[in-house]
C-alpha cells in the first residue's frame, strides 16, 4: 500500500496516542529520578529507603514492611504533601502514569468537539470522570 492510499488517522486517535506516549515517558523519567533522590538523601524521605529496600528483598509483606520502617501508611495521596521528597516524587510519577487515560481522553475530547462529534466528546468526558472517581478513591473496587 502506498503512502497516498493510506487512510487518514482521525485527530482524536492521534491526540490520544500522543498524550499517552509523552505522559508515560515523563512518568517513567520521574519514577527513575525519585529513587535516586531517595538514596542520595535518605533524610528527605518519609521512610528510610535502605530499610524499605532491604525489607522488600527479604520478601516481607506490605504490612510487615510498613511496621518495620515507619509504622503507619500515610495514605494514598501522601505525595501531594511530600512532593520534594524522593518517595513522594516517585509516588507522583506513579500517579501520573496511572492517570494517563484521563489526560488522553481530555485531549481526544478536544478533537471530537472540533469535529462537532459531540456524542463522542460527552462519552470521553464520562469515561474520564469515571476514571477520576476510581483514581481518587471516591469509588473503589471490590475488596
DRENDO-1510 file (C-alpha; in Angstrom, 1 decimal, always signed):
<recs>
REC; n; res; u; v; w
REC; 1; UNK; +0.0; +0.0; +0.0 .
REC; 2; UNK; +1.4; +3.4; -1.0 .
REC; 3; UNK; +1.5; +6.4; +1.4 .
REC; 4; UNK; -1.0; +8.2; -0.8 .
REC; 5; UNK; -3.6; +5.4; -0.4 .
REC; 6; UNK; -3.3; +5.1; +3.4 .
REC; 7; UNK; -6.4; +6.2; +5.3 .
REC; 8; UNK; -6.0; +9.3; +7.4 .
REC; 9; UNK; -5.9; +8.7; +11.1 .
REC; 10; UNK; -8.7; +10.6; +13.0 .
REC; 11; UNK; -7.3; +13.5; +15.0 .
REC; 12; UNK; -8.9; +12.2; +18.3 .
REC; 13; UNK; -6.9; +9.0; +18.0 .
REC; 14; UNK; -3.7; +10.9; +17.2 .
REC; 15; UNK; -4.2; +13.2; +20.2 .
REC; 16; UNK; -5.0; +10.2; +22.5 .
REC; 17; UNK; -1.9; +8.3; +21.4 .
REC; 18; UNK; +0.5; +11.3; +21.6 .
REC; 19; UNK; -0.7; +12.2; +25.0 .
REC; 20; UNK; -0.4; +8.6; +26.3 .
REC; 21; UNK; +3.1; +8.4; +24.8 .
REC; 22; UNK; +4.5; +11.6; +26.2 .
REC; 23; UNK; +2.9; +11.4; +29.7 .
REC; 24; UNK; +4.1; +7.8; +30.0 .
REC; 25; UNK; +7.6; +8.8; +29.1 .
REC; 26; UNK; +7.5; +11.7; +31.5 .
REC; 27; UNK; +6.1; +9.5; +34.3 .
REC; 28; UNK; +8.9; +6.9; +33.7 .
REC; 29; UNK; +11.6; +9.6; +34.0 .
REC; 30; UNK; +10.1; +10.9; +37.2 .
REC; 31; UNK; +9.9; +7.4; +38.6 .
REC; 32; UNK; +13.6; +7.0; +37.8 .
REC; 33; UNK; +14.6; +10.3; +39.4 .
REC; 34; UNK; +12.7; +9.7; +42.7 .
REC; 35; UNK; +14.7; +6.6; +43.9 .
REC; 36; UNK; +18.0; +8.4; +43.1 .
REC; 37; UNK; +16.9; +11.3; +45.4 .
REC; 38; UNK; +15.8; +8.7; +48.0 .
REC; 39; UNK; +19.1; +7.0; +48.0 .
REC; 40; UNK; +21.2; +10.2; +47.8 .
REC; 41; UNK; +19.3; +12.0; +50.6 .
REC; 42; UNK; +17.7; +9.4; +52.9 .
REC; 43; UNK; +16.6; +12.1; +55.3 .
REC; 44; UNK; +14.4; +13.6; +52.5 .
REC; 45; UNK; +12.0; +10.6; +52.6 .
REC; 46; UNK; +9.0; +9.6; +54.6 .
REC; 47; UNK; +10.6; +6.2; +55.1 .
REC; 48; UNK; +14.3; +5.2; +55.2 .
REC; 49; UNK; +14.9; +3.8; +51.7 .
REC; 50; UNK; +17.6; +1.4; +52.8 .
REC; 51; UNK; +15.2; -0.3; +55.3 .
REC; 52; UNK; +12.4; -0.4; +52.7 .
REC; 53; UNK; +14.5; -1.9; +50.0 .
REC; 54; UNK; +16.0; -4.4; +52.5 .
REC; 55; UNK; +12.6; -5.5; +53.7 .
REC; 56; UNK; +11.3; -5.9; +50.2 .
REC; 57; UNK; +14.2; -8.0; +49.1 .
REC; 58; UNK; +13.7; -10.2; +52.2 .
REC; 59; UNK; +10.2; -11.0; +50.8 .
REC; 60; UNK; +8.2; -9.4; +53.6 .
REC; 61; UNK; +4.6; -8.4; +53.1 .
REC; 62; UNK; +3.5; -4.8; +52.7 .
REC; 63; UNK; +2.2; -4.7; +56.3 .
REC; 64; UNK; +5.5; -6.1; +57.7 .
REC; 65; UNK; +7.5; -3.5; +55.6 .
REC; 66; UNK; +5.4; -0.6; +56.9 .
REC; 67; UNK; +5.7; -1.8; +60.5 .
REC; 68; UNK; +9.5; -2.1; +60.3 .
REC; 69; UNK; +10.2; +1.2; +58.5 .
REC; 70; UNK; +7.8; +3.7; +59.8 .
REC; 71; UNK; +4.6; +2.3; +61.3 .
REC; 72; UNK; +1.5; +3.7; +59.7 .
REC; 73; UNK; +0.9; +4.2; +55.9 .
REC; 74; UNK; +0.3; +7.9; +55.3 .
REC; 75; UNK; -2.5; +7.5; +52.8 .
REC; 76; UNK; -2.8; +7.0; +49.1 .
REC; 77; UNK; -2.1; +10.6; +48.1 .
REC; 78; UNK; +0.6; +11.4; +50.6 .
REC; 79; UNK; +2.9; +12.6; +47.8 .
REC; 80; UNK; +0.9; +15.8; +47.5 .
REC; 81; UNK; +2.3; +16.9; +50.9 .
REC; 82; UNK; +5.8; +15.5; +50.3 .
REC; 83; UNK; +6.3; +16.3; +46.6 .
REC; 84; UNK; +10.0; +17.3; +47.1 .
REC; 85; UNK; +10.9; +14.1; +48.9 .
REC; 86; UNK; +12.3; +11.1; +47.0 .
REC; 87; UNK; +9.5; +8.8; +47.7 .
REC; 88; UNK; +6.9; +11.5; +47.3 .
REC; 89; UNK; +8.3; +12.3; +43.8 .
REC; 90; UNK; +8.3; +8.6; +42.9 .
REC; 91; UNK; +4.7; +8.2; +44.0 .
REC; 92; UNK; +3.7; +11.3; +42.0 .
REC; 93; UNK; +5.3; +9.7; +38.9 .
REC; 94; UNK; +3.3; +6.5; +39.5 .
REC; 95; UNK; +0.1; +8.5; +39.9 .
REC; 96; UNK; +0.8; +10.5; +36.8 .
REC; 97; UNK; +1.4; +7.3; +34.8 .
REC; 98; UNK; -1.8; +5.7; +36.1 .
REC; 99; UNK; -3.8; +8.8; +35.3 .
REC; 100; UNK; -2.7; +9.0; +31.7 .
REC; 101; UNK; -6.0; +7.8; +30.3 .
REC; 102; UNK; -7.7; +10.9; +31.9 .
REC; 103; UNK; -5.4; +13.3; +30.2 .
REC; 104; UNK; -5.6; +11.5; +26.9 .
REC; 105; UNK; -9.4; +11.3; +26.9 .
REC; 106; UNK; -9.5; +15.1; +27.5 .
REC; 107; UNK; -7.2; +15.6; +24.5 .
REC; 108; UNK; -9.4; +13.4; +22.4 .
REC; 109; UNK; -12.5; +15.3; +23.6 .
REC; 110; UNK; -11.0; +18.5; +22.2 .
REC; 111; UNK; -10.6; +16.8; +18.8 .
REC; 112; UNK; -14.1; +15.5; +18.9 .
REC; 113; UNK; -15.5; +18.9; +19.7 .
REC; 114; UNK; -13.6; +20.5; +16.9 .
REC; 115; UNK; -15.1; +17.9; +14.5 .
REC; 116; UNK; -18.5; +18.5; +16.1 .
REC; 117; UNK; -18.8; +14.9; +17.2 .
REC; 118; UNK; -20.4; +15.8; +20.5 .
REC; 119; UNK; -21.7; +12.3; +21.4 .
REC; 120; UNK; -18.1; +11.0; +21.4 .
REC; 121; UNK; -16.9; +14.1; +23.3 .
REC; 122; UNK; -19.5; +13.5; +26.0 .
REC; 123; UNK; -18.7; +9.8; +26.2 .
REC; 124; UNK; -15.0; +10.7; +26.6 .
REC; 125; UNK; -15.8; +13.1; +29.4 .
REC; 126; UNK; -17.9; +10.4; +31.1 .
REC; 127; UNK; -15.1; +7.8; +31.0 .
REC; 128; UNK; -12.6; +10.4; +32.2 .
REC; 129; UNK; -14.9; +11.2; +35.1 .
REC; 130; UNK; -15.3; +7.5; +36.0 .
REC; 131; UNK; -11.5; +7.0; +35.9 .
REC; 132; UNK; -11.1; +10.1; +38.1 .
REC; 133; UNK; -13.6; +8.8; +40.6 .
REC; 134; UNK; -11.8; +5.5; +40.8 .
REC; 135; UNK; -8.3; +7.0; +41.0 .
REC; 136; UNK; -9.2; +9.4; +43.8 .
REC; 137; UNK; -10.7; +6.6; +45.8 .
REC; 138; UNK; -14.2; +8.1; +45.8 .
REC; 139; UNK; -15.4; +4.9; +44.1 .
REC; 140; UNK; -13.4; +1.9; +44.9 .
REC; 141; UNK; -13.2; -1.6; +43.6 .
REC; 142; UNK; -14.4; -4.7; +45.3 .
REC; 143; UNK; -12.4; -5.8; +48.3 .
</recs>
